[in-house]
Amino acid sequence: MNSPKTSNTRKIFLALLSMIIIGVSAGLYIYNMPPRDVVNSGADLSIHAGKLVNEFLMDGEAANGRYLAEDGDSKILQISGNVYEISEDLEGMKVVVLRDQSDKAGVSCTFTKATNSELAGLKPGMKVTIKGVIRSGASYDSDLEMYENVILEKCNLIK
């Protein structure tokens, strides 16, 4: 016959083993989830680049609550504005900054390798609409004494 001590040890071992199996299963499920398909998803909101920047500069906390989510499922925005600058990042992704000359900051839109080709013929000064996932808002960096742009990722050109 099993002693009470052996029975309790066995129950604790089985409980810990069950928790480990559940934890590993949940981790594998989340790790293997497909990435969010921004290109084929509808936009949650359409807004002008200058208005979005001003919302973050006026009340960053309220704008963060409106557009950003801690779980990584932030809003998909459709942004309209004037092309201020076109560049390429270190990974070969095209980056388009939407901003008017009078604005303190703009919206930096990073495209994917699959959507880079959409930018052929795009030039500074053109009015465009771009869809992407917002990752951070505009702010003022007092150390650098400059404004930081709103960041959009996984972008594609709408028109």
C-alpha positions in Angstrom: 0.0 0.0 0.0 1.3 3.5 -0.8 2.1 5.8 2.0 0.4 9.3 2.1 3.8 10.9 1.4 4.3 8.9 -1.8 0.8 9.7 -3.0 1.2 13.4 -2.5 4.5 13.5 -4.2 3.0 11.7 -7.2 0.0 14.1 -7.4 2.4 17.1 -7.3 4.6 15.5 -10.0 1.6 14.9 -12.2 0.3 18.4 -11.7 3.7 20.0 -12.6 4.0 17.7 -15.6 0.5 18.8 -16.8 1.3 22.5 -16.4 4.6 22.0 -18.3 2.8 20.2 -21.2 0.0 22.9 -21.3 2.6 25.7 -21.3 4.7 24.2 -24.0 1.6 23.5 -26.1 0.4 27.1 -25.8 3.9 28.4 -26.6 4.1 26.3 -29.7 0.6 27.4 -30.8 1.5 31.1 -30.5 4.9 30.7 -32.1 3.5 28.9 -35.1 0.5 31.3 -35.7 0.6 32.8 -39.2 1.6 36.5 -39.4 -1.1 39.1 -39.8 -2.1 39.6 -43.4 -2.3 43.4 -43.5 -2.4 43.7 -47.3 -5.6 41.7 -47.6 -7.2 43.0 -44.5 -9.5 46.0 -44.4 -8.4 49.3 -42.7 -9.8 50.0 -39.2 -9.6 53.8 -39.8 -8.8 56.3 -42.5 -7.0 59.5 -41.4 -4.8 62.3 -42.8 -1.1 62.0 -41.9 -1.0 65.5 -40.3 -4.0 64.9 -38.2 -2.6 61.6 -36.9 0.7 63.2 -36.0 -1.1 66.1 -34.2 -3.2 63.6 -32.2 0.0 62.0 -30.8 1.8 65.3 -30.2 -1.3 66.9 -28.4 -2.2 63.9 -26.2 0.1 60.9 -26.7 -1.6 58.7 -24.0 -5.1 59.1 -25.5 -3.7 58.4 -29.1 -1.8 55.4 -27.8 -5.0 54.0 -26.3 -6.9 54.7 -29.5 -4.5 53.2 -32.1 -2.0 50.9 -30.3 -2.5 47.6 -28.6 -0.1 45.9 -26.1 -0.8 42.5 -27.6 0.7 43.5 -31.0 -2.7 43.7 -32.7 -2.6 47.4 -33.3 -4.9 49.2 -35.7 -4.6 48.9 -39.5 -4.7 52.5 -40.7 -5.2 54.0 -44.1 -3.1 57.2 -44.2 -3.4 60.0 -46.8 -0.8 62.6 -47.3 2.0 64.1 -49.4 5.2 62.1 -50.0 8.0 64.0 -48.3 10.8 61.5 -48.7 11.5 58.0 -50.1 14.4 55.9 -48.8 15.4 52.3 -48.2 16.3 50.7 -44.9 19.1 48.3 -44.2 17.0 45.3 -45.0 16.1 46.6 -48.5 12.6 47.7 -47.5 11.3 50.9 -49.0 10.3 53.7 -46.5 8.0 56.5 -47.5 7.5 59.5 -45.2 4.2 61.3 -45.5 4.5 64.9 -44.3 3.8 68.4 -45.2 6.5 71.1 -45.1 4.8 72.8 -42.2 4.4 69.7 -40.0 6.8 69.0 -37.1 6.8 65.2 -37.8 5.4 62.8 -40.3 4.3 59.2 -40.8 7.1 56.8 -41.7 5.6 53.9 -43.8 7.8 50.8 -44.1 6.9 48.5 -47.0 7.6 44.8 -47.3 9.8 43.1 -49.9 6.5 41.9 -51.5 5.1 45.5 -51.7 8.3 47.4 -52.6 7.5 47.2 -56.3 4.3 49.2 -55.8 6.4 52.3 -55.3 7.7 52.5 -58.9 7.2 56.0 -60.2 6.4 57.5 -56.8 8.1 60.9 -56.2 8.2 63.4 -53.4 5.3 65.8 -53.5 2.8 63.3 -54.8 -0.4 62.8 -52.8 -0.9 59.1 -51.9 -2.9 56.8 -49.6 -1.0 54.0 -47.8 -2.3 51.2 -45.6 -0.3 49.7 -42.7 -0.1 48.6 -39.1 0.7 51.4 -36.6 3.7 50.5 -34.3 4.5 53.8 -32.5 3.2 57.4 -32.4 4.9 60.7 -33.0 6.7 62.3 -30.0 9.3 64.9 -29.2 12.7 63.5 -28.1 14.2 66.1 -25.8 17.6 64.4 -25.8 17.9 64.7 -29.6 15.9 67.9 -29.7 13.8 66.6 -32.6 10.4 65.1 -33.4 10.0 61.4 -34.1 7.6 60.2 -36.8 4.6 57.9 -36.4 5.8 54.4 -37.5 3.7 52.2 -39.8 4.8 48.7 -40.9 3.7 46.1 -43.4 2.5 48.9 -45.7 1.1 48.8 -49.2 0.2 51.6 -51.6 -3.6 52.1 -52.0 -3.4 55.0 -54.5 
